Amino acid sequence: MATPSSPKLTRRVVIGTAIASVGGVALARWYNIGAREEDGMNVSAAYAAAIEGRITLIDIRRPDEWAATGIAQGAIPLDMRDPEFAQKLLALVPDPNDRIALICARGVRSRYLAGQLTEAGFTNIIDVPEGMLGSGAGPGWLAAGLPVTKL
């Protein structure tokens, strides 16, 4: 009587599994799936605080992203890739103890930059982890129906 053979681990199966695993991790990071609202300030609170002048909200995305979705109303657009980013930020917010909130598309870049600015001596950096497009922390600025300023 023949017994069913066990599936063979082929090179293709091993490579495919590895790619799927890496792709899943990359996708989770891209969409900031692990973010939680308590990791920073939600978009509604960021909007209110920016409009009331309690924070300086900086939209750190690229110019093409600003053009595609608009800029969060109350935010100042400042591309984090700009070689003069730090100088421009200091011109906007000269006191490193002032409250600065960072927003990007999904909270990945803002979380990274918040850490970098904290290491550089800024003491009150706030991440907006939902971002403009939403993440694991929430639906995001656009889905929340918050206003934007078009370029």
C-alpha positions in Angstrom: 0.0 0.0 0.0 1.4 3.4 -1.0 1.7 6.1 1.6 1.2 9.8 0.7 4.5 11.5 0.3 5.2 14.6 2.3 5.7 17.8 0.4 9.2 18.6 -0.6 10.9 21.8 0.5 12.1 23.0 -2.8 14.2 26.0 -3.3 11.3 27.8 -4.9 9.1 27.2 -1.8 11.8 28.4 0.6 12.5 31.6 -1.5 8.8 32.3 -1.9 8.1 32.0 1.8 11.0 34.3 2.6 9.9 36.9 0.1 6.3 36.8 1.4 7.6 37.2 5.0 9.8 40.2 4.2 7.0 41.7 2.0 4.5 41.4 4.9 6.9 43.1 7.3 7.6 45.9 4.7 3.9 46.3 4.1 3.2 46.6 7.9 5.9 49.2 8.2 4.6 51.1 5.2 1.1 51.3 6.5 2.3 51.9 10.1 0.0 49.0 11.2 1.5 48.8 14.7 0.9 52.5 15.5 -1.5 53.3 18.2 -3.4 56.6 18.9 -1.6 56.9 22.2 1.8 57.0 20.4 1.2 60.7 19.7 -1.6 63.1 19.0 -4.6 62.1 16.9 -5.4 64.2 13.9 -8.5 66.0 15.4 -6.4 67.1 18.4 -3.6 68.2 16.2 -5.9 70.3 14.0 -7.5 72.0 17.0 -4.1 72.6 18.7 -2.6 74.0 15.5 -5.5 76.3 14.8 -5.5 77.5 18.4 -1.7 78.1 18.3 -0.9 75.5 21.0 1.5 73.6 18.6 3.4 74.3 15.4 2.2 71.6 13.0 4.7 70.7 10.4 3.7 68.7 7.3 7.0 66.9 6.5 5.9 65.2 3.3 7.2 65.9 -0.3 5.9 68.6 -2.5 4.3 66.1 -4.8 2.3 64.7 -1.8 1.2 68.2 -0.9 0.0 68.8 -4.4 -1.9 65.4 -4.5 -3.8 65.8 -1.2 -3.3 69.4 0.0 -1.6 70.4 3.2 -3.3 69.9 6.5 -4.9 73.2 7.4 -2.9 74.9 10.1 0.2 73.1 9.1 3.4 74.5 7.7 4.8 72.5 4.7 8.5 71.7 5.2 10.0 68.8 3.2 12.0 66.7 5.6 14.5 65.9 2.7 15.4 69.5 2.3 19.1 69.9 3.1 18.2 73.1 5.1 15.4 71.4 7.0 16.9 72.0 10.4 17.7 75.7 9.8 14.2 76.3 8.4 12.6 74.5 11.3 14.7 76.7 13.7 13.6 79.8 11.9 10.0 78.8 12.3 10.4 77.6 15.9 13.5 79.1 17.5 12.8 77.7 20.9 13.6 73.9 21.0 11.2 73.6 24.0 8.2 74.7 22.0 5.6 72.1 21.0 6.2 70.9 17.5 3.9 68.2 15.9 4.9 66.3 12.8 2.6 64.8 10.2 3.4 62.8 7.1 1.4 60.3 5.1 1.1 57.4 7.5 3.1 58.3 10.5 6.3 56.4 9.6 8.4 59.3 8.6 7.1 61.6 11.4 7.9 58.9 14.0 11.5 58.6 12.6 12.0 62.4 12.4 10.5 62.9 15.9 13.3 60.7 17.2 15.9 62.5 15.2 14.8 65.9 16.4 14.6 64.7 20.0 18.2 63.5 19.8 19.1 66.9 18.3 17.9 68.6 21.4 14.2 69.4 20.7 12.3 68.6 23.9 8.7 68.7 22.9 8.2 66.8 19.6 4.8 65.2 19.0 4.1 62.6 16.4 0.8 62.5 14.6 0.8 58.8 13.9 -2.4 58.6 11.8 -0.8 60.8 9.2 -2.8 62.3 6.3 -3.7 58.9 4.8 -4.4 56.8 7.9 -2.4 54.1 9.7 -2.8 51.6 12.6 -3.4 54.6 14.8 -6.5 55.8 13.0 -8.2 56.8 9.8 -6.0 59.9 9.1 -6.6 63.5 8.4 -8.3 63.1 5.0 -10.7 60.3 6.1 -11.5 62.3 9.3 -12.8 65.1 7.0 -10.4 67.7 8.3 -9.7 70.7 6.1 -6.8 71.0 3.8 -5.2 73.9 2.0 -4.5 73.2 -1.7 -1.2 74.4 -3.3 
